Amino acid sequence: MNIYLKEEEQLVIVGEKINTSLKGITEAIKNRDKDFLQELAIRQSNQGADYIDVNCGTLIDEEVEMLPWLVEIVQEVVDKPCCIDSPNPKALEAALKVHKGRPMLNSITAEKSRYDEVIKLVKEYDAKIVALLIDDEQGISPRDEVRIKIGIDLVNKLKADGVEYEDMYLDPLIQPISTDSTMGNVALNTISEIKRHFPKVHFMCGLSNVSFGLPQRGLLNRTYLAMCMHAGLDGAVLDPGNKKMMSMIIAGEALLNKDKFTKKYLKAHRKGLLE
């Protein structure tokens, strides 16, 4: 049994709530509802988020203006870095220019045009990078062996371009088991095999895709996150206000020797945080 999680290396949590794909956020951003958005950032920070996700990718025509505004208003009230999420390199650059501290960028791929545009920003702004296992030839492959090869090649390319292993967060591309029941195992195998090759490389995912279209999604999401943590996942984009999910993470860290002497678990118990 191979467990690649290092002692005391706890799960990196990216608070997902400031994202225009979520209900009410598009309107808040369009209306420049600063108080509402700042309250979301403060709440997520207090609930345990290490990064605050900022994503207005659905506002295609306004993203270059809105994304840096989101970074600024979040960092006015929260002493946490942002995970700056956009498919648009110009929007990423605009947001990076105003970010305080060391950001995380989401995302880069092995597709040549995307890679060449984003790697310049990673190097210029010394950003941590989320890397999706997609290339020009295969796109998003349903086969774990293809994703593993893309991941290994992408890690080697990033390293050759000066990115340290510790600053890479590979996204294994979680997909719904409702449409293909093999998808859960595909991502798990991808994580564990690439982790075997590169123990210092991190993994980051948007977890909830796994349960799309199914009932009791929270149950599936929590169970799958525990499996992914065992495989080597050490980052997730999620709602830190989800008490059952956060309880599972705390319990999982204790069981995987990421919580020395179970101090974090016992502290959460005393505070009544575990469900």
N, C-alpha and C positions, 0 to 999 in steps of 0.2 A: 504494500500500500504506500503510495507516494503522496505526501502532503507537502505542498510547496509554500504554504503560508509561513512567513517568518514570525517568530515570537515577537509580540508587541507591535507588529505591523498591522494596524487595524484598518478596517474597511474605510476607504475614502468615499464620502457621501457628497454627491452633487445634488443640491436642492433643485427640484425640477419645476417649481410652480410658476416662474416667470417665463412663460412660453406661450406664444400666440396660438398654438394648437389646442390650448386648454380653454375651457369656457370662461368668458368674461375678460380674458387678458388682452385680446385684440382691442376691445372697446376701451379698456383702461389705458393702453399705450396710445391709441389714436387720440384719446381725449386728454393725454398728458396728465393722467390722474396720479400724480407723484405720491401723494399720501398713501393711497391704496397699494401701490407697488412697493413703496418703502416698508410698509407694514408687513407685506409678504416676505421681503428680504430679512427683516428683523426676526420675524417668527421662525423662519427656516434656520437662521443662524442659531437662535436660542434652542431650537430642537435638535441641533447636532450636525447641521450641514457644514462641511469643510470648504465647499465652493458654492457659490450661488450661480445657477445657470441663467444666462440671459439669451433669449432666442426670440426673434421676431421675424423669422424666415418666411412666414406667410404674407408679410407686408412687403412684397417684392420691390415696389416702386419707392418705398420709404425707408428701407432697411439701412441704407448707408447713413441716413440721418438719425434714425431711431435707436440703432444698436449702441452707438457711443453715448447717447443720452441715457439709456438704461444702465450702462456701466457707471456713469457719473452719479446717478441718483441712488443706485444701490450702495456704492462706496461712500456716499455721504453719511450713511447711517449704519453700515456694517463694516467691521474691520476684518473682512474675509476677501480672498481673491474671487474673481469671477471665472466661470467656465463659459467662454464666448463661443456661441454655437451659430454657425452660418455656412451655407454653401457658397456664399459670395465673398471672394477674397477682398474686394474693396470695402465691404462692410466690416470684415474682420480687421483690416488695417485701420479703419476709422476708429473702431472700438479699442484697439491696442494702443493707439496714440494717447488715449485719456486714462487708460487703466493704471491704477496704483499697485505697485508690488508685482509679483510674478504670476501671470495668468496661465490658464489652461485653454488651449484652442481645440475646438471640436468642429472640423476634423480635417484629416488628410487621408488620401487613399494611395494605392499604387498606380492609379491611372496617371499617365504622364503629365497631362495638362494640369490636373488638380495638384499633383505632387509638386511640380515645378513652381506653381503659383504660391502654394502655402509654405513650402520649406523656407522660402526667402523670409517670410514673416516669423516663422519659428526661430530662425537664427538671429534676425535683427532684434527681436524683442525677448529673446531668451525664454520662450514659452514652453511649458509642458504641452504635449500633443496627444490627442486621441486619434488613433489610426484605425480606419475601417479596412477590413480584409476584402478589398475589391480591387480588381485590376482591369486593364483594357480588354484582355482576352476572355476572361471568365465571367466578369461582372460579379454578381453575388452567386457563388456556387452552392448547390445543395449538398455537396460532398465534402466531408471533413478533411480528406487528404488534400484536396485542392485548397481549401482555406488555410490549412497548415503550411503548405508551400508558399502561398501568397504572404502569410504572416512572417515566415522565416526570411523571405526575400525582402520584405518591407522593413523588418528590423535591421537587417544588414545594410540596407540602403540608408536608412536614417542614421545609423551609427557611422557610416562612411561620410555622411554630411555633418557630423559633429554633434549629433544628439545623443546624450547619455542614455543608457538602458533605463535608468531610474526615472527618466523624464518621458518615457513612452508608455502610453496606455492603449493597448490594443482592444478594439471592439470586435468580439467574435461573431457579431451579427445574430442576435437572438431573433428567431422567427416563430410564427405560431405553430403549435402542435395540432391545432384544429384543422389545418389544411395539409399538414405532413407530419405524421406522428414520429418521424425520425429526427425532427429538428432539435428536440431537447438534447439528444445524445450527440448530435453533430457539434453543437456549441461546446458541450462539456469535453468532448474528445479534442476539439481544437484548442481549448484553454490548456488542458493538461499536457498535451504534446508540445506546444510551443513553450510552455513554462519549463518543461524538461530541458529544452535546448537553451533557454534564456531565463534563468531563475530570477534575474533582477528586473526583468520587464514586467510591467503591471498590466492588468486587464480592467476594462471599464465597459459597462453595458447599460442599455436601456432595457430594463428587465421585463417590463409589463407586456412586451410584444408576445412573449411565450404563451400567454393565456388568451390572446385575442379571440373573440367569438365564443368563448366558453363561459358557463356559469361558475360562481364561486371563484372569481379570478384572484382574489386576495390569497386564498389558500394555495392555489397553484404557484403564484408569484413567490410567496414566502418559502414554500418547499423547494422551489427551483433555485432560489438564491442560496439556500443552505447547500445544495448540491454544487452550485458554481463556486462557492467559497471553498469547499473541499477540493475542487479541481484546481483552484489557484486564483479565482477572481478576487481582486482586492479593491474594486471601485464600482460604484453603481449610481446611476441617475435615478432618483426616486423622491418620494414625498417624505421628508423627515418627520412630518406630523402624523404619519401612519404608525400608531403605537404598537400594533401587532407586528408589523414589519421591523420596527426598531428593536422590539423585544427579541425577535428571532435573531437579529444581527448580534446583539449583545450576548445572547446565549451561544450562538455559533462561535463567536470569538473566544468565549471561555472554553468551549469544547475543543477548539482547534489550537489551543495554547497560544492565543494572541492576547490573552488577558492574564498577566502574571498574578498568580495567587487569587485569581477571580476577583480582583479588586473592583474593576468596573462593574461586573455583574452584581456584586454585593452592594455597591453604592447605588446602583439603579434600583435594586430591591428596596433598600431603605427609603428611597425617595418615592416609592410607589409607581415606578415607571414601567414595570414589567407586566405584560398581559399574556 
